[in-house]
Every structure is written in C-alpha cells, then in structure tokens.
Amino acid sequence: MKLSIYGKGCKKCDQLTANAREAAEALGMTVEIEKVTDMNAIIDAGVMNTPALAIDGELVTEGKVASAEELETLLKG
C-alpha cells in the first residue's frame, strides 16, 4: 500500500506523516510513505488544500491533519 503525503514540508505535513506511520503500525500493515512537495505534482493530484493524504492514488483527506485513529479507519477501508 502506498501513502502519499502532499504538502510543502510544514509541521502539519510532518504530523500527518507521523500519524500515518502510527496508524499503519497499529494495524500491522507495511506501507510505503511518499512525501510530495513539488507544487506542480500537488496540483496535478487535484489537491486544493494541504496537507493532504492519498492512499494508492486516491485522495482521502485534504486540508487537515487526520488523527492516527481516523487514518486507521481509512486504511482498513
């Protein structure tokens, strides 16, 4: 499973990355986490507000730092 974190590398982006790792570990999942900081790539992905998270290319959160618990629910999806 591939998780893409979209943002320019701010504290919120870092927190979303940490929460995604925590959620994956809690579920015993192996995930690849990609940080996308290039503005053109962020726009091409359809992201309007950062930070954002995509799971296997599907945008699931945008403009907020989802908690580890919220992300666990999304990862179980």
mmCIF file of the N, C-alpha and C atoms, coordinates in Angstrom:
data_MODEL
# 
_entry.id   MODEL 
# 
loop_
_atom_site.group_PDB 
_atom_site.id 
_atom_site.type_symbol 
_atom_site.label_atom_id 
_atom_site.label_alt_id 
_atom_site.label_comp_id 
_atom_site.label_asym_id 
_atom_site.label_entity_id 
_atom_site.label_seq_id 
_atom_site.pdbx_PDB_ins_code 
_atom_site.Cartn_x 
_atom_site.Cartn_y 
_atom_site.Cartn_z 
_atom_site.occupancy 
_atom_site.B_iso_or_equiv 
_atom_site.pdbx_formal_charge 
_atom_site.auth_seq_id 
_atom_site.auth_comp_id 
_atom_site.auth_asym_id 
_atom_site.auth_atom_id 
_atom_site.pdbx_PDB_model_num 
ATOM 1   N N  . MET A 1 1  ? 0.857   -1.171 0.000   1.00 0.00 ? 1  MET A N  1 
ATOM 2   C CA . MET A 1 1  ? 0.000   0.000  0.000   1.00 0.00 ? 1  MET A CA 1 
ATOM 3   C C  . MET A 1 1  ? 0.900   1.229  0.000   1.00 0.00 ? 1  MET A C  1 
ATOM 4   N N  . LYS A 1 2  ? 0.522   2.212  -0.795  1.00 0.00 ? 2  LYS A N  1 
ATOM 5   C CA . LYS A 1 2  ? 1.312   3.431  -0.903  1.00 0.00 ? 2  LYS A CA 1 
ATOM 6   C C  . LYS A 1 2  ? 0.512   4.619  -0.373  1.00 0.00 ? 2  LYS A C  1 
ATOM 7   N N  . LEU A 1 3  ? 1.120   5.348  0.557   1.00 0.00 ? 3  LEU A N  1 
ATOM 8   C CA . LEU A 1 3  ? 0.517   6.553  1.103   1.00 0.00 ? 3  LEU A CA 1 
ATOM 9   C C  . LEU A 1 3  ? 1.304   7.742  0.583   1.00 0.00 ? 3  LEU A C  1 
ATOM 10  N N  . SER A 1 4  ? 0.609   8.717  0.035   1.00 0.00 ? 4  SER A N  1 
ATOM 11  C CA . SER A 1 4  ? 1.250   9.942  -0.461  1.00 0.00 ? 4  SER A CA 1 
ATOM 12  C C  . SER A 1 4  ? 0.792   11.101 0.400   1.00 0.00 ? 4  SER A C  1 
ATOM 13  N N  . ILE A 1 5  ? 1.776   11.801 0.984   1.00 0.00 ? 5  ILE A N  1 
ATOM 14  C CA . ILE A 1 5  ? 1.503   12.980 1.794   1.00 0.00 ? 5  ILE A CA 1 
ATOM 15  C C  . ILE A 1 5  ? 1.831   14.196 0.924   1.00 0.00 ? 5  ILE A C  1 
ATOM 16  N N  . TYR A 1 6  ? 0.833   15.037 0.695   1.00 0.00 ? 6  TYR A N  1 
ATOM 17  C CA . TYR A 1 6  ? 1.013   16.223 -0.142  1.00 0.00 ? 6  TYR A CA 1 
ATOM 18  C C  . TYR A 1 6  ? 1.126   17.465 0.734   1.00 0.00 ? 6  TYR A C  1 
ATOM 19  N N  . GLY A 1 7  ? 2.186   18.227 0.533   1.00 0.00 ? 7  GLY A N  1 
ATOM 20  C CA . GLY A 1 7  ? 2.389   19.471 1.267   1.00 0.00 ? 7  GLY A CA 1 
ATOM 21  C C  . GLY A 1 7  ? 3.805   19.965 1.077   1.00 0.00 ? 7  GLY A C  1 
ATOM 22  N N  . LYS A 1 8  ? 4.051   21.162 1.552   1.00 0.00 ? 8  LYS A N  1 
ATOM 23  C CA . LYS A 1 8  ? 5.357   21.774 1.314   1.00 0.00 ? 8  LYS A CA 1 
ATOM 24  C C  . LYS A 1 8  ? 6.379   21.467 2.393   1.00 0.00 ? 8  LYS A C  1 
ATOM 25  N N  . GLY A 1 9  ? 6.062   20.574 3.314   1.00 0.00 ? 9  GLY A N  1 
ATOM 26  C CA . GLY A 1 9  ? 7.017   20.170 4.336   1.00 0.00 ? 9  GLY A CA 1 
ATOM 27  C C  . GLY A 1 9  ? 6.867   20.909 5.651   1.00 0.00 ? 9  GLY A C  1 
ATOM 28  N N  . CYS A 1 10 ? 5.693   21.428 5.920   1.00 0.00 ? 10 CYS A N  1 
ATOM 29  C CA . CYS A 1 10 ? 5.446   22.169 7.159   1.00 0.00 ? 10 CYS A CA 1 
ATOM 30  C C  . CYS A 1 10 ? 5.218   21.207 8.334   1.00 0.00 ? 10 CYS A C  1 
ATOM 31  N N  . LYS A 1 11 ? 5.032   21.777 9.522   1.00 0.00 ? 11 LYS A N  1 
ATOM 32  C CA . LYS A 1 11 ? 4.800   20.961 10.716  1.00 0.00 ? 11 LYS A CA 1 
ATOM 33  C C  . LYS A 1 11 ? 3.550   20.096 10.570  1.00 0.00 ? 11 LYS A C  1 
ATOM 34  N N  . LYS A 1 12 ? 2.517   20.638 9.945   1.00 0.00 ? 12 LYS A N  1 
ATOM 35  C CA . LYS A 1 12 ? 1.282   19.869 9.764   1.00 0.00 ? 12 LYS A CA 1 
ATOM 36  C C  . LYS A 1 12 ? 1.521   18.656 8.866   1.00 0.00 ? 12 LYS A C  1 
ATOM 37  N N  . CYS A 1 13 ? 2.327   18.835 7.837   1.00 0.00 ? 13 CYS A N  1 
ATOM 38  C CA . CYS A 1 13 ? 2.655   17.728 6.935   1.00 0.00 ? 13 CYS A CA 1 
ATOM 39  C C  . CYS A 1 13 ? 3.443   16.658 7.682   1.00 0.00 ? 13 CYS A C  1 
ATOM 40  N N  . ASP A 1 14 ? 4.382   17.106 8.506   1.00 0.00 ? 14 ASP A N  1 
ATOM 41  C CA . ASP A 1 14 ? 5.176   16.168 9.296   1.00 0.00 ? 14 ASP A CA 1 
ATOM 42  C C  . ASP A 1 14 ? 4.304   15.411 10.288  1.00 0.00 ? 14 ASP A C  1 
ATOM 43  N N  . GLN A 1 15 ? 3.329   16.092 10.890  1.00 0.00 ? 15 GLN A N  1 
ATOM 44  C CA . GLN A 1 15 ? 2.430   15.433 11.841  1.00 0.00 ? 15 GLN A CA 1 
ATOM 45  C C  . GLN A 1 15 ? 1.538   14.425 11.131  1.00 0.00 ? 15 GLN A C  1 
ATOM 46  N N  . LEU A 1 16 ? 1.054   14.766 9.948   1.00 0.00 ? 16 LEU A N  1 
ATOM 47  C CA . LEU A 1 16 ? 0.233   13.832 9.181   1.00 0.00 ? 16 LEU A CA 1 
ATOM 48  C C  . LEU A 1 16 ? 1.043   12.588 8.820   1.00 0.00 ? 16 LEU A C  1 
ATOM 49  N N  . THR A 1 17 ? 2.303   12.771 8.467   1.00 0.00 ? 17 THR A N  1 
ATOM 50  C CA . THR A 1 17 ? 3.182   11.640 8.154   1.00 0.00 ? 17 THR A CA 1 
ATOM 51  C C  . THR A 1 17 ? 3.352   10.752 9.384   1.00 0.00 ? 17 THR A C  1 
ATOM 52  N N  . ALA A 1 18 ? 3.604   11.356 10.532  1.00 0.00 ? 18 ALA A N  1 
ATOM 53  C CA . ALA A 1 18 ? 3.768   10.595 11.777  1.00 0.00 ? 18 ALA A CA 1 
ATOM 54  C C  . ALA A 1 18 ? 2.489   9.838  12.123  1.00 0.00 ? 18 ALA A C  1 
ATOM 55  N N  . ASN A 1 19 ? 1.337   10.491 11.962  1.00 0.00 ? 19 ASN A N  1 
ATOM 56  C CA . ASN A 1 19 ? 0.056   9.838  12.250  1.00 0.00 ? 19 ASN A CA 1 
ATOM 57  C C  . ASN A 1 19 ? -0.196  8.671  11.305  1.00 0.00 ? 19 ASN A C  1 
ATOM 58  N N  . ALA A 1 20 ? 0.185   8.830  10.040  1.00 0.00 ? 20 ALA A N  1 
ATOM 59  C CA . ALA A 1 20 ? 0.007   7.748  9.062   1.00 0.00 ? 20 ALA A CA 1 
ATOM 60  C C  . ALA A 1 20 ? 0.881   6.552  9.429   1.00 0.00 ? 20 ALA A C  1 
ATOM 61  N N  . ARG A 1 21 ? 2.118   6.815  9.833   1.00 0.00 ? 21 ARG A N  1 
ATOM 62  C CA . ARG A 1 21 ? 3.011   5.730  10.267  1.00 0.00 ? 21 ARG A CA 1 
ATOM 63  C C  . ARG A 1 21 ? 2.440   5.012  11.483  1.00 0.00 ? 21 ARG A C  1 
ATOM 64  N N  . GLU A 1 22 ? 1.964   5.799  12.441  1.00 0.00 ? 22 GLU A N  1 
ATOM 65  C CA . GLU A 1 22 ? 1.395   5.234  13.665  1.00 0.00 ? 22 GLU A CA 1 
ATOM 66  C C  . GLU A 1 22 ? 0.179   4.353  13.349  1.00 0.00 ? 22 GLU A C  1 
ATOM 67  N N  . ALA A 1 23 ? -0.680  4.827  12.472  1.00 0.00 ? 23 ALA A N  1 
ATOM 68  C CA . ALA A 1 23 ? -1.878  4.064  12.096  1.00 0.00 ? 23 ALA A CA 1 
ATOM 69  C C  . ALA A 1 23 ? -1.498  2.756  11.412  1.00 0.00 ? 23 ALA A C  1 
ATOM 70  N N  . ALA A 1 24 ? -0.550  2.812  10.496  1.00 0.00 ? 24 ALA A N  1 
ATOM 71  C CA . ALA A 1 24 ? -0.118  1.606  9.782   1.00 0.00 ? 24 ALA A CA 1 
ATOM 72  C C  . ALA A 1 24 ? 0.499   0.598  10.747  1.00 0.00 ? 24 ALA A C  1 
ATOM 73  N N  . GLU A 1 25 ? 1.327   1.077  11.674  1.00 0.00 ? 25 GLU A N  1 
ATOM 74  C CA . GLU A 1 25 ? 1.949   0.189  12.652  1.00 0.00 ? 25 GLU A CA 1 
ATOM 75  C C  . GLU A 1 25 ? 0.905   -0.440 13.560  1.00 0.00 ? 25 GLU A C  1 
ATOM 76  N N  . ALA A 1 26 ? -0.094  0.341  13.973  1.00 0.00 ? 26 ALA A N  1 
ATOM 77  C CA . ALA A 1 26 ? -1.150  -0.178 14.846  1.00 0.00 ? 26 ALA A CA 1 
ATOM 78  C C  . ALA A 1 26 ? -1.936  -1.297 14.168  1.00 0.00 ? 26 ALA A C  1 
ATOM 79  N N  . LEU A 1 27 ? -2.043  -1.216 12.839  1.00 0.00 ? 27 LEU A N  1 
ATOM 80  C CA . LEU A 1 27 ? -2.775  -2.236 12.080  1.00 0.00 ? 27 LEU A CA 1 
ATOM 81  C C  . LEU A 1 27 ? -1.860  -3.364 11.600  1.00 0.00 ? 27 LEU A C  1 
ATOM 82  N N  . GLY A 1 28 ? -0.566  -3.231 11.868  1.00 0.00 ? 28 GLY A N  1 
ATOM 83  C CA . GLY A 1 28 ? 0.385   -4.249 11.421  1.00 0.00 ? 28 GLY A CA 1 
ATOM 84  C C  . GLY A 1 28 ? 0.576   -4.253 9.915   1.00 0.00 ? 28 GLY A C  1 
ATOM 85  N N  . MET A 1 29 ? 0.392   -3.113 9.299   1.00 0.00 ? 29 MET A N  1 
ATOM 86  C CA . MET A 1 29 ? 0.497   -3.000 7.840   1.00 0.00 ? 29 MET A CA 1 
ATOM 87  C C  . MET A 1 29 ? 1.866   -2.487 7.431   1.00 0.00 ? 29 MET A C  1 
ATOM 88  N N  . THR A 1 30 ? 2.322   -2.957 6.291   1.00 0.00 ? 30 THR A N  1 
ATOM 89  C CA . THR A 1 30 ? 3.530   -2.421 5.694   1.00 0.00 ? 30 THR A CA 1 
ATOM 90  C C  . THR A 1 30 ? 3.101   -1.440 4.617   1.00 0.00 ? 30 THR A C  1 
ATOM 91  N N  . VAL A 1 31 ? 3.546   -0.208 4.741   1.00 0.00 ? 31 VAL A N  1 
ATOM 92  C CA . VAL A 1 31 ? 3.170   0.827  3.781   1.00 0.00 ? 31 VAL A CA 1 
ATOM 93  C C  . VAL A 1 31 ? 4.413   1.555  3.295   1.00 0.00 ? 31 VAL A C  1 
ATOM 94  N N  . GLU A 1 32 ? 4.306   2.082  2.099   1.00 0.00 ? 32 GLU A N  1 
ATOM 95  C CA . GLU A 1 32 ? 5.331   2.965  1.552   1.00 0.00 ? 32 GLU A CA 1 
ATOM 96  C C  . GLU A 1 32 ? 4.780   4.374  1.688   1.00 0.00 ? 32 GLU A C  1 
ATOM 97  N N  . ILE A 1 33 ? 5.552   5.259  2.330   1.00 0.00 ? 33 ILE A N  1 
ATOM 98  C CA . ILE A 1 33 ? 5.108   6.644  2.508   1.00 0.00 ? 33 ILE A CA 1 
ATOM 99  C C  . ILE A 1 33 ? 5.948   7.545  1.618   1.00 0.00 ? 33 ILE A C  1 
ATOM 100 N N  . GLU A 1 34 ? 5.253   8.265  0.756   1.00 0.00 ? 34 GLU A N  1 
ATOM 101 C CA . GLU A 1 34 ? 5.888   9.186  -0.177  1.00 0.00 ? 34 GLU A CA 1 
ATOM 102 C C  . GLU A 1 34 ? 5.479   10.603 0.209   1.00 0.00 ? 34 GLU A C  1 
ATOM 103 N N  . LYS A 1 35 ? 6.465   11.491 0.333   1.00 0.00 ? 35 LYS A N  1 
ATOM 104 C CA . LYS A 1 35 ? 6.169   12.901 0.597   1.00 0.00 ? 35 LYS A CA 1 
ATOM 105 C C  . LYS A 1 35 ? 6.278   13.660 -0.716  1.00 0.00 ? 35 LYS A C  1 
ATOM 106 N N  . VAL A 1 36 ? 5.184   14.297 -1.106  1.00 0.00 ? 36 VAL A N  1 
ATOM 107 C CA . VAL A 1 36 ? 5.136   15.051 -2.358  1.00 0.00 ? 36 VAL A CA 1 
ATOM 108 C C  . VAL A 1 36 ? 5.158   16.532 -2.005  1.00 0.00 ? 36 VAL A C  1 
ATOM 109 N N  . THR A 1 37 ? 6.252   17.208 -2.366  1.00 0.00 ? 37 THR A N  1 
ATOM 110 C CA . THR A 1 37 ? 6.400   18.622 -2.038  1.00 0.00 ? 37 THR A CA 1 
ATOM 111 C C  . THR A 1 37 ? 6.398   19.523 -3.271  1.00 0.00 ? 37 THR A C  1 
ATOM 112 N N  . ASP A 1 38 ? 6.503   18.937 -4.455  1.00 0.00 ? 38 ASP A N  1 
ATOM 113 C CA . ASP A 1 38 ? 6.510   19.715 -5.692  1.00 0.00 ? 38 ASP A CA 1 
ATOM 114 C C  . ASP A 1 38 ? 5.109   20.264 -5.961  1.00 0.00 ? 38 ASP A C  1 
ATOM 115 N N  . MET A 1 39 ? 5.002   21.584 -6.068  1.00 0.00 ? 39 MET A N  1 
ATOM 116 C CA . MET A 1 39 ? 3.687   22.216 -6.234  1.00 0.00 ? 39 MET A CA 1 
ATOM 117 C C  . MET A 1 39 ? 2.959   21.742 -7.492  1.00 0.00 ? 39 MET A C  1 
ATOM 118 N N  . ASN A 1 40 ? 3.680   21.517 -8.570  1.00 0.00 ? 40 ASN A N  1 
ATOM 119 C CA . ASN A 1 40 ? 3.028   21.040 -9.794  1.00 0.00 ? 40 ASN A CA 1 
ATOM 120 C C  . ASN A 1 40 ? 2.439   19.646 -9.583  1.00 0.00 ? 40 ASN A C  1 
ATOM 121 N N  . ALA A 1 41 ? 3.160   18.788 -8.881  1.00 0.00 ? 41 ALA A N  1 
ATOM 122 C CA . ALA A 1 41 ? 2.665   17.434 -8.601  1.00 0.00 ? 41 ALA A CA 1 
ATOM 123 C C  . ALA A 1 41 ? 1.459   17.489 -7.669  1.00 0.00 ? 41 ALA A C  1 
ATOM 124 N N  . ILE A 1 42 ? 1.484   18.416 -6.711  1.00 0.00 ? 42 ILE A N  1 
ATOM 125 C CA . ILE A 1 42 ? 0.360   18.574 -5.784  1.00 0.00 ? 42 ILE A CA 1 
ATOM 126 C C  . ILE A 1 42 ? -0.886  19.023 -6.555  1.00 0.00 ? 42 ILE A C  1 
ATOM 127 N N  . ILE A 1 43 ? -0.720  19.979 -7.428  1.00 0.00 ? 43 ILE A N  1 
ATOM 128 C CA . ILE A 1 43 ? -1.836  20.470 -8.243  1.00 0.00 ? 43 ILE A CA 1 
ATOM 129 C C  . ILE A 1 43 ? -2.342  19.377 -9.182  1.00 0.00 ? 43 ILE A C  1 
ATOM 130 N N  . ASP A 1 44 ? -1.418  18.649 -9.809  1.00 0.00 ? 44 ASP A N  1 
ATOM 131 C CA . ASP A 1 44 ? -1.792  17.563 -10.716 1.00 0.00 ? 44 ASP A CA 1 
ATOM 132 C C  . ASP A 1 44 ? -2.598  16.478 -10.005 1.00 0.00 ? 44 ASP A C  1 
ATOM 133 N N  . ALA A 1 45 ? -2.350  16.298 -8.705  1.00 0.00 ? 45 ALA A N  1 
ATOM 134 C CA . ALA A 1 45 ? -3.091  15.289 -7.932  1.00 0.00 ? 45 ALA A CA 1 
ATOM 135 C C  . ALA A 1 45 ? -4.481  15.782 -7.546  1.00 0.00 ? 45 ALA A C  1 
ATOM 136 N N  . GLY A 1 46 ? -4.780  17.045 -7.840  1.00 0.00 ? 46 GLY A N  1 
ATOM 137 C CA . GLY A 1 46 ? -6.094  17.595 -7.526  1.00 0.00 ? 46 GLY A CA 1 
ATOM 138 C C  . GLY A 1 46 ? -6.217  18.120 -6.116  1.00 0.00 ? 46 GLY A C  1 
ATOM 139 N N  . VAL A 1 47 ? -5.093  18.299 -5.441  1.00 0.00 ? 47 VAL A N  1 
ATOM 140 C CA . VAL A 1 47 ? -5.102  18.792 -4.064  1.00 0.00 ? 47 VAL A CA 1 
ATOM 141 C C  . VAL A 1 47 ? -5.315  20.301 -4.067  1.00 0.00 ? 47 VAL A C  1 
ATOM 142 N N  . MET A 1 48 ? -6.322  20.740 -3.313  1.00 0.00 ? 48 MET A N  1 
ATOM 143 C CA . MET A 1 48 ? -6.623  22.167 -3.207  1.00 0.00 ? 48 MET A CA 1 
ATOM 144 C C  . MET A 1 48 ? -6.085  22.750 -1.898  1.00 0.00 ? 48 MET A C  1 
ATOM 145 N N  . ASN A 1 49 ? -6.034  21.922 -0.848  1.00 0.00 ? 49 ASN A N  1 
ATOM 146 C CA . ASN A 1 49 ? -5.567  22.365 0.470   1.00 0.00 ? 49 ASN A CA 1 
ATOM 147 C C  . ASN A 1 49 ? -4.621  21.330 1.043   1.00 0.00 ? 49 ASN A C  1 
ATOM 148 N N  . THR A 1 50 ? -3.492  21.794 1.550   1.00 0.00 ? 50 THR A N  1 
ATOM 149 C CA . THR A 1 50 ? -2.546  20.886 2.180   1.00 0.00 ? 50 THR A CA 1 
ATOM 150 C C  . THR A 1 50 ? -2.619  21.047 3.695   1.00 0.00 ? 50 THR A C  1 
ATOM 151 N N  . PRO A 1 51 ? -2.223  20.057 4.448   1.00 0.00 ? 51 PRO A N  1 
ATOM 152 C CA . PRO A 1 51 ? -1.717  18.774 3.997   1.00 0.00 ? 51 PRO A CA 1 
ATOM 153 C C  . PRO A 1 51 ? -2.849  17.891 3.481   1.00 0.00 ? 51 PRO A C  1 
ATOM 154 N N  . ALA A 1 52 ? -2.461  16.953 2.641   1.00 0.00 ? 52 ALA A N  1 
ATOM 155 C CA . ALA A 1 52 ? -3.431  16.011 2.085   1.00 0.00 ? 52 ALA A CA 1 
ATOM 156 C C  . ALA A 1 52 ? -2.798  14.629 2.070   1.00 0.00 ? 52 ALA A C  1 
ATOM 157 N N  . LEU A 1 53 ? -3.646  13.615 2.047   1.00 0.00 ? 53 LEU A N  1 
ATOM 158 C CA . LEU A 1 53 ? -3.186  12.233 2.045   1.00 0.00 ? 53 LEU A CA 1 
ATOM 159 C C  . LEU A 1 53 ? -3.940  11.454 0.985   1.00 0.00 ? 53 LEU A C  1 
ATOM 160 N N  . ALA A 1 54 ? -3.198  10.686 0.205   1.00 0.00 ? 54 ALA A N  1 
ATOM 161 C CA . ALA A 1 54 ? -3.799  9.773  -0.770  1.00 0.00 ? 54 ALA A CA 1 
ATOM 162 C C  . ALA A 1 54 ? -3.360  8.359  -0.422  1.00 0.00 ? 54 ALA A C  1 
ATOM 163 N N  . ILE A 1 55 ? -4.287  7.432  -0.551  1.00 0.00 ? 55 ILE A N  1 
ATOM 164 C CA . ILE A 1 55 ? -3.993  6.015  -0.361  1.00 0.00 ? 55 ILE A CA 1 
ATOM 165 C C  . ILE A 1 55 ? -4.090  5.358  -1.726  1.00 0.00 ? 55 ILE A C  1 
ATOM 166 N N  . ASP A 1 56 ? -2.981  4.800  -2.178  1.00 0.00 ? 56 ASP A N  1 
ATOM 167 C CA . ASP A 1 56 ? -2.903  4.175  -3.501  1.00 0.00 ? 56 ASP A CA 1 
ATOM 168 C C  . ASP A 1 56 ? -3.480  5.090  -4.582  1.00 0.00 ? 56 ASP A C  1 
ATOM 169 N N  . GLY A 1 57 ? -3.129  6.375  -4.509  1.00 0.00 ? 57 GLY A N  1 
ATOM 170 C CA . GLY A 1 57 ? -3.527  7.331  -5.537  1.00 0.00 ? 57 GLY A CA 1 
ATOM 171 C C  . GLY A 1 57 ? -4.888  7.970  -5.346  1.00 0.00 ? 57 GLY A C  1 
ATOM 172 N N  . GLU A 1 58 ? -5.655  7.524  -4.349  1.00 0.00 ? 58 GLU A N  1 
ATOM 173 C CA . GLU A 1 58 ? -6.989  8.083  -4.102  1.00 0.00 ? 58 GLU A CA 1 
ATOM 174 C C  . GLU A 1 58 ? -6.917  9.069  -2.941  1.00 0.00 ? 58 GLU A C  1 
ATOM 175 N N  . LEU A 1 59 ? -7.246  10.321 -3.196  1.00 0.00 ? 59 LEU A N  1 
ATOM 176 C CA . LEU A 1 59 ? -7.204  11.365 -2.182  1.00 0.00 ? 59 LEU A CA 1 
ATOM 177 C C  . LEU A 1 59 ? -8.263  11.084 -1.120  1.00 0.00 ? 59 LEU A C  1 
ATOM 178 N N  . VAL A 1 60 ? -7.824  10.992 0.160   1.00 0.00 ? 60 VAL A N  1 
ATOM 179 C CA . VAL A 1 60 ? -8.772  10.658 1.225   1.00 0.00 ? 60 VAL A CA 1 
ATOM 180 C C  . VAL A 1 60 ? -8.919  11.742 2.283   1.00 0.00 ? 60 VAL A C  1 
ATOM 181 N N  . THR A 1 61 ? -7.898  12.565 2.476   1.00 0.00 ? 61 THR A N  1 
ATOM 182 C CA . THR A 1 61 ? -8.022  13.714 3.382   1.00 0.00 ? 61 THR A CA 1 
ATOM 183 C C  . THR A 1 61 ? -7.340  14.909 2.753   1.00 0.00 ? 61 THR A C  1 
ATOM 184 N N  . GLU A 1 62 ? -7.849  16.070 3.082   1.00 0.00 ? 62 GLU A N  1 
ATOM 185 C CA . GLU A 1 62 ? -7.310  17.290 2.485   1.00 0.00 ? 62 GLU A CA 1 
ATOM 186 C C  . GLU A 1 62 ? -7.555  18.465 3.428   1.00 0.00 ? 62 GLU A C  1 
ATOM 187 N N  . GLY A 1 63 ? -6.512  19.273 3.640   1.00 0.00 ? 63 GLY A N  1 
ATOM 188 C CA . GLY A 1 63 ? -6.657  20.494 4.417   1.00 0.00 ? 63 GLY A CA 1 
ATOM 189 C C  . GLY A 1 63 ? -6.718  20.317 5.915   1.00 0.00 ? 63 GLY A C  1 
ATOM 190 N N  . LYS A 1 64 ? -6.357  19.125 6.408   1.00 0.00 ? 64 LYS A N  1 
ATOM 191 C CA . LYS A 1 64 ? -6.363  18.909 7.856   1.00 0.00 ? 64 LYS A CA 1 
ATOM 192 C C  . LYS A 1 64 ? -5.361  17.815 8.210   1.00 0.00 ? 64 LYS A C  1 
ATOM 193 N N  . VAL A 1 65 ? -5.018  17.777 9.472   1.00 0.00 ? 65 VAL A N  1 
ATOM 194 C CA . VAL A 1 65 ? -4.153  16.719 9.974   1.00 0.00 ? 65 VAL A CA 1 
ATOM 195 C C  . VAL A 1 65 ? -5.063  15.663 10.589  1.00 0.00 ? 65 VAL A C  1 
ATOM 196 N N  . ALA A 1 66 ? -5.259  14.579 9.869   1.00 0.00 ? 66 ALA A N  1 
ATOM 197 C CA . ALA A 1 66 ? -6.104  13.498 10.369  1.00 0.00 ? 66 ALA A CA 1 
ATOM 198 C C  . ALA A 1 66 ? -5.380  12.788 11.506  1.00 0.00 ? 66 ALA A C  1 
ATOM 199 N N  . SER A 1 67 ? -6.136  12.395 12.528  1.00 0.00 ? 67 SER A N  1 
ATOM 200 C CA . SER A 1 67 ? -5.545  11.687 13.658  1.00 0.00 ? 67 SER A CA 1 
ATOM 201 C C  . SER A 1 67 ? -5.181  10.262 13.244  1.00 0.00 ? 67 SER A C  1 
ATOM 202 N N  . ALA A 1 68 ? -4.349  9.624  14.050  1.00 0.00 ? 68 ALA A N  1 
ATOM 203 C CA . ALA A 1 68 ? -3.973  8.242  13.779  1.00 0.00 ? 68 ALA A CA 1 
ATOM 204 C C  . ALA A 1 68 ? -5.218  7.346  13.762  1.00 0.00 ? 68 ALA A C  1 
ATOM 205 N N  . GLU A 1 69 ? -6.164  7.633  14.647  1.00 0.00 ? 69 GLU A N  1 
ATOM 206 C CA . GLU A 1 69 ? -7.394  6.833  14.704  1.00 0.00 ? 69 GLU A CA 1 
ATOM 207 C C  . GLU A 1 69 ? -8.219  6.981  13.429  1.00 0.00 ? 69 GLU A C  1 
ATOM 208 N N  . GLU A 1 70 ? -8.331  8.201  12.934  1.00 0.00 ? 70 GLU A N  1 
ATOM 209 C CA . GLU A 1 70 ? -9.056  8.435  11.673  1.00 0.00 ? 70 GLU A CA 1 
ATOM 210 C C  . GLU A 1 70 ? -8.360  7.702  10.528  1.00 0.00 ? 70 GLU A C  1 
ATOM 211 N N  . LEU A 1 71 ? -7.033  7.742  10.534  1.00 0.00 ? 71 LEU A N  1 
ATOM 212 C CA . LEU A 1 71 ? -6.285  7.108  9.465   1.00 0.00 ? 71 LEU A CA 1 
ATOM 213 C C  . LEU A 1 71 ? -6.381  5.594  9.525   1.00 0.00 ? 71 LEU A C  1 
ATOM 214 N N  . GLU A 1 72 ? -6.465  5.039  10.735  1.00 0.00 ? 72 GLU A N  1 
ATOM 215 C CA . GLU A 1 72 ? -6.663  3.595  10.847  1.00 0.00 ? 72 GLU A CA 1 
ATOM 216 C C  . GLU A 1 72 ? -7.949  3.177  10.151  1.00 0.00 ? 72 GLU A C  1 
ATOM 217 N N  . THR A 1 73 ? -9.013  3.933  10.368  1.00 0.00 ? 73 THR A N  1 
ATOM 218 C CA . THR A 1 73 ? -10.292 3.640  9.719   1.00 0.00 ? 73 THR A CA 1 
ATOM 219 C C  . THR A 1 73 ? -10.163 3.702  8.203   1.00 0.00 ? 73 THR A C  1 
ATOM 220 N N  . LEU A 1 74 ? -9.456  4.719  7.698   1.00 0.00 ? 74 LEU A N  1 
ATOM 221 C CA . LEU A 1 74 ? -9.266  4.855  6.258   1.00 0.00 ? 74 LEU A CA 1 
ATOM 222 C C  . LEU A 1 74 ? -8.410  3.722  5.691   1.00 0.00 ? 74 LEU A C  1 
ATOM 223 N N  . LEU A 1 75 ? -7.403  3.308  6.440   1.00 0.00 ? 75 LEU A N  1 
ATOM 224 C CA . LEU A 1 75 ? -6.531  2.244  5.963   1.00 0.00 ? 75 LEU A CA 1 
ATOM 225 C C  . LEU A 1 75 ? -7.231  0.897  5.929   1.00 0.00 ? 75 LEU A C  1 
ATOM 226 N N  . LYS A 1 76 ? -8.148  0.678  6.870   1.00 0.00 ? 76 LYS A N  1 
ATOM 227 C CA . LYS A 1 76 ? -8.924  -0.572 6.872   1.00 0.00 ? 76 LYS A CA 1 
ATOM 228 C C  . LYS A 1 76 ? -9.835  -0.646 5.665   1.00 0.00 ? 76 LYS A C  1 
ATOM 229 N N  . GLY A 1 77 ? -10.303 0.540  5.233   1.00 0.00 ? 77 GLY A N  1 
ATOM 230 C CA . GLY A 1 77 ? -11.206 0.818  4.158   1.00 0.00 ? 77 GLY A CA 1 
ATOM 231 C C  . GLY A 1 77 ? -11.635 -0.222 3.286   1.00 0.00 ? 77 GLY A C  1 
# 
